[in-house]
Amino acid sequence: MKKQKSTFILLVLMALSLNAQNNAITSIPQESVYLQYNESLLFSGEHLKYKIYCLDKSKRTLTRVSKMGYVSLINKTGEVVFVHKIKLTDGSGYGDFFVPTSVPTGSYKLLGYSEWMKNFGREDFFQSDIHIINPYQVTEEAYLEQPMDSLNPVATRSIKQPITNGNRNLNKNSLLRLALDKAISGKREKVALTISGTDASTFTGDYNISIRKMDSISSPPQISAEFFFSEMLKRGKNASTPNGVVNLPELRGEIISGVITTKDSNLPAENLRISLSLPGDKYLFKVATSDSEGKFRFILDREYDNLSGALQILSDDLDKYEVTMDTQKIDRSGIQFTDFVLTKRLKDYILEKSIQNQIENAYRATKSDSIVPANHVAPFYRKFTTSYDLDDYTRFNSLQETIVEVVDQVGIRKLSNGDQVFEVRPEIGYTDNSLLPMVFVDGLFIKKHQDFMDYSSKKIKTISFSRDKVIVGSQVFQGVILFETIDGGFYNDFYTPHILNVDLFKPQSRKDYYIQQYSDNAAQKRIPDFRQQLLWEPDLDLSAGEKEVVFYTSDIPGQYEVVLEGFTSLGRPVSVKEKFVVE
């Protein structure tokens, strides 16, 4: 009777929670995304570097809603060159894409959006043109200059520029000011850039700075933050939430989702629990329940390093079901692309720049960016009260003998079907045989304990456990057991049909981008320096007030441009540029 009452209360609470969630969803404001990127005309072997800003369209400030943003590059046929998931911290994040030689010459579209924005149509996505030149592949005729027709006065086509020019009046009334210590610099010379503001509130914003050589050939114009704010965000529609929301906002973290169906009828499987474990030293574990359409969603609110994870249906008849993971899908129909033509007079320029890129990439190892390690926050189920290092005890051949002879308060019992399961005795009261412990081996969750029973105990280094009840999602466990193997590679070697291994669409890792410096180090002076990008700082910190940024020029002469974009803490856009020459 008590168990029935508890079940009834749980169902009522779930219903109330679902109703509250539906009401909350309708009040979530619409979002808009702005992308700043380093270059709109790229060669094979160069990096497209970008920063994404996600803004609340009602407050016109950086959003506190979505915790993930998405950046994608597509070609004219709608094929995806890349799609990146970016963790948003206070509404912004950044990433980059190395243009490989497999990407042909052509016109591309750069898109920026959040999962929540997909409910309102692609028209509100950030969209900008990218042109790529690949001298290592045969170029399509559409991008080559055509022979002069004596009967046709039009010999070539020029680049069709978008009608909106996002760079007009950039420095007029700007909230930040740029001042270079010299207008003309020499090669490999130190340059100091001073960034000052009009008032103290301006410094508490979110900014990015890019310093890059200006190309001598035409390229698609880039949209400034000020133009985006006035023409796209401020004048854009702020539609109400549509009925039948398909894509939930990633309010608490990254959403990993899919559908469970029955194998025999292909119908949605409702009210099934499914787990996701990310193995390793910093393992994570989630449990979700499928809805009436068979859909399930895991919310990952912690950073991780895993590239793959393990799914398991938490049901005794799990062989009856099939799991299909969701993928990133957007409507790519009707997207307009700009056109361009490569003329013969560009041959020498393309050759020279390609050689410079090859040399620069050959020395990439000495100028590599550094990956910022994930910030691992331990969840409650990784905290153990007791641990046994098996090297301190007599080694037994079987796992069963080891549990009986060495490990106190943990046991193994046999079910009616003959399978063996682990059990952890509670601190208070008697063992509830209806509850099993949460069992991990090198961070991999083991739903069916029998699959691990024949594992050699001589390969196990430690056994740790906690005896309290734990609840993950809607699943209750009596205690937690962690087996750590000697080599730590259990997940890579273990196989059972009960586990579905899936590739994860992982957020891009944060980076500290390489900053070239010259000193008395003779080795540095012998390395060629053909950097087109002198500086890329996507997380420019101006909180201390006026700031001096120091950078070094490269071996490439020409005109360079400093571009600073971003938004103040009050949501006011900032767009400012400055130019200088390297001789």
Secondary structure, 3 states (H helix, E strand, C coil): CHHHHHHHHHHHHHHHHHHHHHHHHHCCCCEEEEEEECCCEEECCCEEEEEEEEEECCCCEECCCCCEEEEEEEECCCCEEEEEEEECECCEEEEEEECCCCCCCEEEEEEEECCHHHHHCHHHCEEEEEEEECCCCCCCHHHECCCCECCECCCCCCCCCCCCCCCCCCCCCCCEEEEECCCEECCCCEEEEEEEECCHHHHHCEEEEEEEECCCCCCCCCCCHHHHHHHHHCCCCCCCCCCCCCCCCCCCCEEEEEEEEECCCCCECCCCEEEEEECCCCCEEEEEECCCCCEEEEEECCCCCCCEEEEEECCCCHHHEEEEECCCCCCCCCCCCCCCCECHHHHHHHHHHHHHHHHHHHCHHHHCCEECCCCCCCCHHHCCCEEEEHHHCCCCCCHHHHHHHCCCCEEEEECCCCCEEEEECCCCCCCCCCCCCEEEECCEECCCHHHHCCCCHHHEEEEEEEEEEEEECCEEEEEEEEEEECCCCHHHHCCCCCCEEEECCCCCCCEECCCCCCCCCHHHHHCCCCCCEEEEEEEECCCCCCEEEEEECCCCCEEEEEEEEEECCCCCEEEEEEEEEEC
